[in-house]
């Protein structure tokens, strides 16, 4: 196989350091998520071996790990469970920033 699918988000946490949204991992032990340097090294290692890495931030459902972004305007449509994001323009702006950050790691 030449594809590695990295499932970086789900309930209850995001497993990737975000410099844009540091609150996503601020309550996690440092050994429970990938730093951006870890991911860059992994991507470099994979490229040298013709392995494609597909990072996944699972949205709009299974998005409970993003709860710490509620103070920034993130909204959910399934309160009180808070696992499915609503169709809200502020959500799209927040996610766009996160997706850009992930895409810049390669």
N, C-alpha and C positions, 0 to 999 in steps of 0.2 A: 504494500500500500504506500502511496506517496502523498497522502493527505492526513493532516492532524487537525481535528476539530477541537478547539478549545472552548469549552462551555464556561464562560467567565462570569456569568450572573445567574442567579436563581433566588430562591427563598432559602436561607435568610440573608445572603450576603453577595457582594461583588467580590470577585477574586482577582482583581487587577487594580494596581495603584492608579489613581487619577490625580494628576497635579491640578487639573481644572476644578475637580470636586473632591478634595482630600477627605471630606467627611464620610465618603463612601467606605473607607477602610480605617478611619481613625479609631474605631472601637475594637478592631480585630488585632490579634497578635501578629507581629510582622512575618511570622513563618506560615501564615494561613492565606496569603495572597501573593501573587506575582508582582514584583516591582517592575517598573518600566524597563530598567536595565536587564532584569531577568528575561523579559519578553523580547527585547531587542537581541540579546544573545541567542535565545532559542530560535528566533526568526533567521538570524545569520547562520546558525548551525544547520537549520533545515534547508535554507536556500543552497548551501554548499553541497547538499545531498539530494537536491531536486525534490524536496518535500514541500508541499504547499501547506501553509497554516491558515486555517479559517477561524478567526475569533468570533465568538457569538456573545452578544449582549441580548438576552432573551426578553423581547418586548412585543406586544403590549402586555401579554400575560406573564406570569411567573416573575413579576417585577418587584417582588417584596424587598429585594436587596437594595432597591433605590429609595426606600423610605426616608433615608436621611436627607434627601433633597426636597422634602415637603416644605421646609422653611424657605427654599428658593422658588417655590411656586409649583412643584410637581403635584399633580392631582390624580386620584384614583377613582374609578367608577364603581368599585365593589366594596365600599366601606361597610363594615369595619375590618374586613379581611385584608384590604390593601395589597392586592397582588396583581390587579389588572389596571393598567393606566387608562385614563380617559382620553378622549380625542380633544385635546386642548392645545391651543397654540403655544402656551408656555411650556407644555411637555415637549412639543416638537423642537423648540429652541434649546431646551436642556439636553435632549437626546442628540440633537445635531452636534452640539459641542462635544459630547462624550464620544460619538461615533467618529468625529474628526480626530479626536485625540488618539483613539485606537488605531485609526488608519495611518496616522503619522509615525507609528512605531516601526513600520516596515521600510 
